[in-house]
Amino acid sequence: MVRPCSFYLTIQIFLKATRKLQNYQDRFSSASLNKRKQFFFFTMLAVFFGCIFILFIG
């Protein structure tokens, strides 16, 4: 079973990471690079969720 404490900590870390990524995206956002940055952002989210899933379920 997953301990609630570690799960909560992971969520906090995830939220901080997404906030930093969004700040980065806003700072360097331009019309031509926007789609590529969004793709990169969502890829990073997917990888991060995959790591959490493997850590907790695996």
Biopython code that builds the backbone (N, CA, C, O; Angstrom):
import numpy as np
from Bio.PDB.StructureBuilder import StructureBuilder

atoms = [
    (1, "MET", "N", (0.828, -1.209, 0.000)),
    (1, "MET", "CA", (0.000, 0.000, 0.000)),
    (1, "MET", "C", (0.867, 1.267, 0.000)),
    (1, "MET", "O", (2.009, 1.265, 0.461)),
    (2, "VAL", "N", (0.298, 2.319, -0.520)),
    (2, "VAL", "CA", (1.003, 3.598, -0.578)),
    (2, "VAL", "C", (0.785, 4.354, 0.731)),
    (2, "VAL", "O", (-0.339, 4.471, 1.220)),
    (3, "ARG", "N", (1.873, 4.858, 1.280)),
    (3, "ARG", "CA", (1.731, 5.678, 2.480)),
    (3, "ARG", "C", (1.241, 7.069, 2.092)),
    (3, "ARG", "O", (1.800, 7.685, 1.185)),
    (4, "PRO", "N", (0.199, 7.577, 2.767)),
    (4, "PRO", "CA", (-0.363, 8.887, 2.405)),
    (4, "PRO", "C", (0.666, 10.012, 2.468)),
    (4, "PRO", "O", (0.628, 10.936, 1.656)),
    (5, "CYS", "N", (1.585, 9.935, 3.431)),
    (5, "CYS", "CA", (2.583, 10.999, 3.602)),
    (5, "CYS", "C", (3.466, 11.132, 2.360)),
    (5, "CYS", "O", (3.653, 12.232, 1.840)),
    (6, "SER", "N", (4.005, 10.008, 1.890)),
    (6, "SER", "CA", (4.893, 10.049, 0.731)),
    (6, "SER", "C", (4.125, 10.458, -0.526)),
    (6, "SER", "O", (4.654, 11.151, -1.394)),
    (7, "PHE", "N", (2.867, 10.015, -0.606)),
    (7, "PHE", "CA", (2.042, 10.389, -1.742)),
    (7, "PHE", "C", (1.802, 11.895, -1.760)),
    (7, "PHE", "O", (1.883, 12.534, -2.809)),
    (8, "TYR", "N", (1.506, 12.456, -0.585)),
    (8, "TYR", "CA", (1.290, 13.894, -0.472)),
    (8, "TYR", "C", (2.548, 14.665, -0.858)),
    (8, "TYR", "O", (2.475, 15.652, -1.590)),
    (9, "LEU", "N", (3.710, 14.211, -0.363)),
    (9, "LEU", "CA", (4.974, 14.859, -0.699)),
    (9, "LEU", "C", (5.226, 14.833, -2.199)),
    (9, "LEU", "O", (5.679, 15.820, -2.780)),
    (10, "THR", "N", (4.931, 13.700, -2.819)),
    (10, "THR", "CA", (5.121, 13.572, -4.259)),
    (10, "THR", "C", (4.233, 14.556, -5.017)),
    (10, "THR", "O", (4.667, 15.168, -5.993)),
    (11, "ILE", "N", (2.991, 14.705, -4.563)),
    (11, "ILE", "CA", (2.077, 15.659, -5.197)),
    (11, "ILE", "C", (2.616, 17.076, -5.061)),
    (11, "ILE", "O", (2.575, 17.853, -6.014)),
    (12, "GLN", "N", (3.130, 17.419, -3.854)),
    (12, "GLN", "CA", (3.696, 18.755, -3.643)),
    (12, "GLN", "C", (4.867, 19.018, -4.581)),
    (12, "GLN", "O", (4.953, 20.081, -5.194)),
    (13, "ILE", "N", (5.766, 18.045, -4.689)),
    (13, "ILE", "CA", (6.923, 18.171, -5.581)),
    (13, "ILE", "C", (6.464, 18.336, -7.021)),
    (13, "ILE", "O", (7.004, 19.151, -7.768)),
    (14, "PHE", "N", (5.448, 17.541, -7.405)),
    (14, "PHE", "CA", (4.911, 17.609, -8.762)),
    (14, "PHE", "C", (4.339, 18.987, -9.057)),
    (14, "PHE", "O", (4.569, 19.545, -10.130)),
    (15, "LEU", "N", (3.588, 19.538, -8.094)),
    (15, "LEU", "CA", (2.996, 20.860, -8.294)),
    (15, "LEU", "C", (4.074, 21.930, -8.437)),
    (15, "LEU", "O", (3.962, 22.816, -9.284)),
    (16, "LYS", "N", (5.127, 21.848, -7.602)),
    (16, "LYS", "CA", (6.221, 22.817, -7.718)),
    (16, "LYS", "C", (6.905, 22.704, -9.070)),
    (16, "LYS", "O", (7.230, 23.715, -9.693)),
    (17, "ALA", "N", (7.124, 21.477, -9.523)),
    (17, "ALA", "CA", (7.795, 21.259, -10.807)),
    (17, "ALA", "C", (6.966, 21.818, -11.956)),
    (17, "ALA", "O", (7.503, 22.459, -12.859)),
    (18, "THR", "N", (5.654, 21.573, -11.922)),
    (18, "THR", "CA", (4.807, 22.083, -13.005)),
    (18, "THR", "C", (4.768, 23.606, -12.981)),
    (18, "THR", "O", (4.739, 24.241, -14.035)),
    (19, "ARG", "N", (4.766, 24.193, -11.794)),
    (19, "ARG", "CA", (4.764, 25.651, -11.705)),
    (19, "ARG", "C", (6.044, 26.220, -12.312)),
    (19, "ARG", "O", (6.005, 27.207, -13.047)),
    (20, "LYS", "N", (7.178, 25.593, -11.999)),
    (20, "LYS", "CA", (8.444, 26.056, -12.565)),
    (20, "LYS", "C", (8.450, 25.918, -14.082)),
    (20, "LYS", "O", (8.908, 26.811, -14.794)),
    (21, "LEU", "N", (7.935, 24.783, -14.573)),
    (21, "LEU", "CA", (7.890, 24.573, -16.014)),
    (21, "LEU", "C", (6.989, 25.598, -16.686)),
    (21, "LEU", "O", (7.311, 26.093, -17.766)),
    (22, "GLN", "N", (5.849, 25.925, -16.047)),
    (22, "GLN", "CA", (4.948, 26.911, -16.628)),
    (22, "GLN", "C", (5.584, 28.298, -16.641)),
    (22, "GLN", "O", (5.419, 29.050, -17.602)),
    (23, "ASN", "N", (6.312, 28.638, -15.571)),
    (23, "ASN", "CA", (7.025, 29.920, -15.537)),
    (23, "ASN", "C", (8.050, 29.990, -16.662)),
    (23, "ASN", "O", (8.173, 31.006, -17.345)),
    (24, "TYR", "N", (8.787, 28.891, -16.844)),
    (24, "TYR", "CA", (9.767, 28.799, -17.922)),
    (24, "TYR", "C", (9.090, 28.988, -19.271)),
    (24, "TYR", "O", (9.580, 29.715, -20.136)),
    (25, "GLN", "N", (7.944, 28.311, -19.434)),
    (25, "GLN", "CA", (7.218, 28.384, -20.695)),
    (25, "GLN", "C", (6.737, 29.809, -20.960)),
    (25, "GLN", "O", (6.832, 30.299, -22.085)),
    (26, "ASP", "N", (6.223, 30.471, -19.928)),
    (26, "ASP", "CA", (5.742, 31.842, -20.089)),
    (26, "ASP", "C", (6.886, 32.788, -20.437)),
    (26, "ASP", "O", (6.739, 33.675, -21.278)),
    (27, "ARG", "N", (8.022, 32.586, -19.782)),
    (27, "ARG", "CA", (9.138, 33.503, -19.969)),
    (27, "ARG", "C", (9.686, 33.435, -21.386)),
    (27, "ARG", "O", (10.010, 34.460, -21.985)),
    (28, "PHE", "N", (9.789, 32.212, -21.922)),
    (28, "PHE", "CA", (10.426, 32.047, -23.234)),
    (28, "PHE", "C", (9.415, 31.791, -24.352)),
    (28, "PHE", "O", (9.760, 31.334, -25.442)),
    (29, "SER", "N", (8.164, 32.100, -24.043)),
    (29, "SER", "CA", (7.114, 31.814, -25.016)),
    (29, "SER", "C", (7.197, 32.751, -26.220)),
    (29, "SER", "O", (7.322, 33.968, -26.078)),
    (30, "SER", "N", (7.125, 32.153, -27.403)),
    (30, "SER", "CA", (7.009, 32.932, -28.639)),
    (30, "SER", "C", (6.126, 32.149, -29.603)),
    (30, "SER", "O", (5.985, 30.933, -29.468)),
    (31, "ALA", "N", (5.541, 32.826, -30.556)),
    (31, "ALA", "CA", (4.545, 32.196, -31.408)),
    (31, "ALA", "C", (5.098, 30.989, -32.168)),
    (31, "ALA", "O", (4.414, 29.976, -32.312)),
    (32, "SER", "N", (6.329, 31.099, -32.650)),
    (32, "SER", "CA", (6.886, 30.028, -33.480)),
    (32, "SER", "C", (7.251, 28.793, -32.652)),
    (32, "SER", "O", (7.120, 27.663, -33.123)),
    (33, "LEU", "N", (7.713, 29.017, -31.405)),
    (33, "LEU", "CA", (8.182, 27.900, -30.590)),
    (33, "LEU", "C", (7.111, 27.354, -29.652)),
    (33, "LEU", "O", (7.342, 26.383, -28.931)),
    (34, "ASN", "N", (5.932, 27.987, -29.665)),
    (34, "ASN", "CA", (4.912, 27.657, -28.680)),
    (34, "ASN", "C", (4.491, 26.196, -28.731)),
    (34, "ASN", "O", (4.403, 25.532, -27.698)),
    (35, "LYS", "N", (4.228, 25.687, -29.953)),
    (35, "LYS", "CA", (3.751, 24.310, -30.078)),
    (35, "LYS", "C", (4.811, 23.313, -29.633)),
    (35, "LYS", "O", (4.499, 22.322, -28.973)),
    (36, "ARG", "N", (6.048, 23.571, -29.991)),
    (36, "ARG", "CA", (7.133, 22.670, -29.613)),
    (36, "ARG", "C", (7.296, 22.650, -28.094)),
    (36, "ARG", "O", (7.503, 21.594, -27.496)),
    (37, "LYS", "N", (7.201, 23.837, -27.477)),
    (37, "LYS", "CA", (7.332, 23.924, -26.019)),
    (37, "LYS", "C", (6.168, 23.205, -25.326)),
    (37, "LYS", "O", (6.362, 22.523, -24.319)),
    (38, "GLN", "N", (4.964, 23.364, -25.871)),
    (38, "GLN", "CA", (3.814, 22.672, -25.287)),
    (38, "GLN", "C", (3.997, 21.172, -25.388)),
    (38, "GLN", "O", (3.699, 20.451, -24.436)),
    (39, "PHE", "N", (4.481, 20.685, -26.527)),
    (39, "PHE", "CA", (4.729, 19.265, -26.710)),
    (39, "PHE", "C", (5.750, 18.774, -25.693)),
    (39, "PHE", "O", (5.564, 17.724, -25.077)),
    (40, "PHE", "N", (6.832, 19.535, -25.517)),
    (40, "PHE", "CA", (7.872, 19.191, -24.548)),
    (40, "PHE", "C", (7.307, 19.161, -23.138)),
    (40, "PHE", "O", (7.595, 18.250, -22.361)),
    (41, "PHE", "N", (6.488, 20.181, -22.809)),
    (41, "PHE", "CA", (5.885, 20.293, -21.487)),
    (41, "PHE", "C", (5.025, 19.072, -21.177)),
    (41, "PHE", "O", (5.152, 18.475, -20.108)),
    (42, "PHE", "N", (4.152, 18.704, -22.107)),
    (42, "PHE", "CA", (3.262, 17.571, -21.866)),
    (42, "PHE", "C", (4.015, 16.248, -21.886)),
    (42, "PHE", "O", (3.621, 15.303, -21.201)),
    (43, "THR", "N", (5.085, 16.167, -22.656)),
    (43, "THR", "CA", (5.926, 14.972, -22.618)),
    (43, "THR", "C", (6.562, 14.816, -21.246)),
    (43, "THR", "O", (6.596, 13.717, -20.692)),
    (44, "MET", "N", (7.068, 15.921, -20.697)),
    (44, "MET", "CA", (7.656, 15.882, -19.361)),
    (44, "MET", "C", (6.614, 15.470, -18.321)),
    (44, "MET", "O", (6.911, 14.681, -17.423)),
    (45, "LEU", "N", (5.398, 15.998, -18.439)),
    (45, "LEU", "CA", (4.329, 15.609, -17.515)),
    (45, "LEU", "C", (4.062, 14.114, -17.605)),
    (45, "LEU", "O", (3.918, 13.442, -16.584)),
    (46, "ALA", "N", (3.995, 13.592, -18.829)),
    (46, "ALA", "CA", (3.723, 12.171, -19.025)),
    (46, "ALA", "C", (4.832, 11.310, -18.414)),
    (46, "ALA", "O", (4.559, 10.309, -17.751)),
    (47, "VAL", "N", (6.085, 11.711, -18.645)),
    (47, "VAL", "CA", (7.215, 10.963, -18.084)),
    (47, "VAL", "C", (7.172, 10.994, -16.557)),
    (47, "VAL", "O", (7.412, 9.981, -15.900)),
    (48, "PHE", "N", (6.865, 12.164, -16.002)),
    (48, "PHE", "CA", (6.819, 12.309, -14.549)),
    (48, "PHE", "C", (5.730, 11.432, -13.950)),
    (48, "PHE", "O", (5.958, 10.743, -12.956)),
    (49, "PHE", "N", (4.535, 11.457, -14.560)),
    (49, "PHE", "CA", (3.447, 10.608, -14.085)),
    (49, "PHE", "C", (3.809, 9.132, -14.210)),
    (49, "PHE", "O", (3.468, 8.329, -13.341)),
    (50, "GLY", "N", (4.496, 8.780, -15.288)),
    (50, "GLY", "CA", (4.946, 7.401, -15.463)),
    (50, "GLY", "C", (5.885, 6.971, -14.353)),
    (50, "GLY", "O", (5.778, 5.857, -13.840)),
    (51, "CYS", "N", (6.817, 7.859, -13.974)),
    (51, "CYS", "CA", (7.752, 7.550, -12.886)),
    (51, "CYS", "C", (7.012, 7.366, -11.566)),
    (51, "CYS", "O", (7.305, 6.436, -10.814)),
    (52, "ILE", "N", (6.053, 8.250, -11.281)),
    (52, "ILE", "CA", (5.267, 8.129, -10.041)),
    (52, "ILE", "C", (4.516, 6.804, -10.037)),
    (52, "ILE", "O", (4.506, 6.088, -9.036)),
    (53, "PHE", "N", (3.893, 6.488, -11.157)),
    (53, "PHE", "CA", (3.118, 5.251, -11.273)),
    (53, "PHE", "C", (4.003, 4.035, -11.000)),
    (53, "PHE", "O", (3.623, 3.144, -10.240)),
    (54, "ILE", "N", (5.176, 4.002, -11.617)),
    (54, "ILE", "CA", (6.100, 2.871, -11.433)),
    (54, "ILE", "C", (6.571, 2.790, -9.982)),
    (54, "ILE", "O", (6.661, 1.702, -9.414)),
    (55, "LEU", "N", (6.873, 3.951, -9.384)),
    (55, "LEU", "CA", (7.359, 3.956, -8.001)),
    (55, "LEU", "C", (6.301, 3.431, -7.031)),
    (55, "LEU", "O", (6.611, 2.645, -6.136)),
    (56, "PHE", "N", (5.065, 3.861, -7.208)),
    (56, "PHE", "CA", (4.035, 3.519, -6.230)),
    (56, "PHE", "C", (3.377, 2.167, -6.485)),
    (56, "PHE", "O", (3.060, 1.445, -5.540)),
    (57, "ILE", "N", (3.172, 1.823, -7.745)),
    (57, "ILE", "CA", (2.486, 0.560, -8.044)),
    (57, "ILE", "C", (3.485, -0.582, -8.215)),
    (57, "ILE", "O", (3.221, -1.717, -7.818)),
    (58, "GLY", "N", (4.651, -0.264, -8.819)),
    (58, "GLY", "CA", (5.624, -1.276, -9.132)),
    (58, "GLY", "C", (6.295, -1.918, -7.944)),
    (58, "GLY", "O", (7.142, -2.795, -8.112)),
]
sb = StructureBuilder()
sb.init_structure("model")
sb.init_model(0)
sb.init_chain("A")
sb.init_seg("    ")
for serial, (resi, resn, name, xyz) in enumerate(atoms, 1):
    if name == "N":
        sb.init_residue(resn, " ", resi, " ")
    sb.init_atom(name, np.array(xyz, "f"), 0.0, 1.0, " ", f" {name:<3s}", serial, name[0])
structure = sb.get_structure()
